[in-house]
Amino acid sequence: MFDYINISILAIFIPTFFFVSITPGMCMTLALSMGMSIGLKKTIYMMAGELLGVALVATSSVIGVAAIMLNHPTIFIVLKYAGGAYLIYLGITMWLSRGKMALNLEECNYNISKKSLAIQGFVTAIANPKGWAFFIALLPPFIDENLEYVPQLAVLISLILLLEFSCLIIYATGGTTLRKLLQNSSNVKLLNKIAGSMMIGIGIWLALT
């Protein structure tokens, strides 16, 4: 794997995506609620659908970015800087967040059939336009133009799915302790500030490279 990707980039990529994934959002809050109410075994079906959706969004974004890199290198440079500016904007937005959870745990409604759980996870992942914009903006800074694109992007997508799954498991198995932690506005603010700081840092790093 290390032959296909820049290790220094990987050292920034992993913690950044972890903190972005672990920050309370639609899928993570849903995983927490389901884990407490129907158990981890059934929640896995929602996770499978959600990961499939994330894989689709990430792959589609990567294909678009790779096509621009190969055919329009000048546009790719513009995209990198535009993505950096967008990441700084996201970081500032997260810093200014009031720490409210994206989804009220008491208002989660879902069908407990396996198929419905998987579909709900998939739709949740692909129906969010911010998710598409996020991947398109965040992936370019981590692509090394001196390495082969396909193996490099395959490694990045695999890591994204691994980190997303790890965070889903943390939420689904977190139970009452995690629920109380995330219902405390100051704790959610802290997570938002950590992830936001990383977004701002990557945006600045991109401008200097």
N, C-alpha and C positions, 0 to 999 in steps of 0.2 A: 504493500500500500504506500509506503514512504517513497517509492520510486516514482509515484504518480502525482505527488502533491508536495508543495513547499511546507516544510515542518514549522517554520516560523509563522506562516499564515494559519496553519492548523492550531497552533497554540493560542491564537486569538479567536479562531472560529468556534472551537468547542465551548469555552466558557460563555461566549457571547450568545450562542444559540441556546445553551442551557438556561441562562437567566431569562432570556426572552420566552422560552417555553414554560418555565416554572412560574412566571408571572400569571396571576389569576386571569383567566379568559373563559370564553364560552365552553370550549372542550374540556379544559381542566376542571372547571366548576361542575360540569356535567359528570365527569368521571368521579369526582368527590361525592356528589349526591347519589349517584348510582352505586358506588362502592359501599356506601353506608346503608342503602335501602334494599338493594337486590343482591349485593355481594360481588366479590371480584370475578368469580367464574362467569357470571352473566355479563358483567361490565366489559369483559374481554371482547365480546362481540361488537360493542360500540367502539372500542379501541381499534379493532380490526378495520371497521369502516372508516374511522377517522384517519388512520394511517394510510389507507388506500387513497383517500381524498388528498391528504398532504403530499403523497407521492405523485399524484396526478398534477397537482398545482406546481410542485417543485420541478417536476420533469418538464412540464409545458413551459415554465418560466426559463428553465435552463436551455431548452431547445431554441427558444427565441433569442436568448442572450448569446448563445453559441453562434447562431446564424449571423447575428450582427457582428460578432467578433471576427468571423471568417470573411464576410463579404463587405462589411462597412466599418473598418477599424476606427475611422474618425468619429463615426456616430457612437461607437462603443466607448470612446474616451469621453464624449459628451454625456453618455448614459452613466458612466462611472461617477462623474462629478455631480450629475443631477441626483444620482442615487445617494451620494454622500450628503448632499444638501437635505434630501428627504430623511435620511437617518438622523441628522442633527435635529431636524424638525420633530421627528418621533421622540427623540431623547428629551427634548425640551417639554413636549407634551406629557411624557411620562413623569417628568420631574414636577410638573404642575398638577398632576393628578391628585384628586382628593382622597384616593385610596379606597374608593368604592369597588366592590366586586362587580365583574361584568354581568353576572347572573345571580339572582337571588336564589339561594338553595331551597327556599320554601316554595318556589314557583316552578320547579323543574317538572315538566310533564313528559312522560315517555311511555311507549308501549313496551311490555317486557318480553315480547316474542323476539327470538334471536334475529330474525330477518329485519324486524323493525328497528332493533337496536343498531344493527350494522348500517342500515340505511340512514338512520338519524345521525350517526357518527360521520358517514360519508358526506351527507348534505351539509352538515355543520362546517366541515372542512372546506368544501368547494364553493359554498354560497357567500362567503365573506370576501368582498372586493378588497378589503384592506390586506387580507392574506396574500392575494395575488400581487398587489403593489409592494408588499413587504419583501416577498421573495425576489421580485424583479430588481428591487433596490438593493437588497442585502447580498445577493450572490456575486455580482460583478467585482466588488472589492476583494473577494477571496479567490478569484481566478488568476492564476499565474500564466501570463501569455507565453512564457518560455517553455511550458510543459504541454504535453498532449491533452487536448480538451476532453475527449470522451472518458478516459480512465479517471481523470481529475474530477470531473463533474459527477461520475458514478460514486466516487469516494465521498464527496460532499453530500450528495443526496442520501447515501447510506447512513452517514453520521447524523443527518437531520432526523431521519426516521428513528434511529436508535435513541437519540436524545429526547425526541417527542414521546416515544414509548416509555422511556424511563420516567419522565415527568408524569405521564398518565398513570403509571403504576404507583408512583409516590402519592398522587392525589387519591386514587381509588382505594389504597390501603391506609390512607392517613387517618381516617375515622374522626372521632370526636376532637382529638387534640388538634389536628390540622384545621378542622372546621372552625374551632374557636380562634385559632391563630389568624386565619384569613378573614374572619369576621371583625377582627380588630383593625380599624382603619389605619392606625399607625404602622402596623406590621406590613400591610399591603403597600403603604406609601414607601416603606423601606425597599421592598422588592422592586417597585416601580423606579425608584431612584437608582438602584444598582443597574437594572437593565437600561434605564435611560442614560446613565453615565457611559455605559458601553456603546450605546448607539452614537452618542455625541463624540466619543473617543474615536470610533471607527470612521465617522464622517471627517474628522480632522485629520486622522491618519491617511485617509484616502486623498485628501487635498495636498498632502505633503509628499506623496509617493509618485 
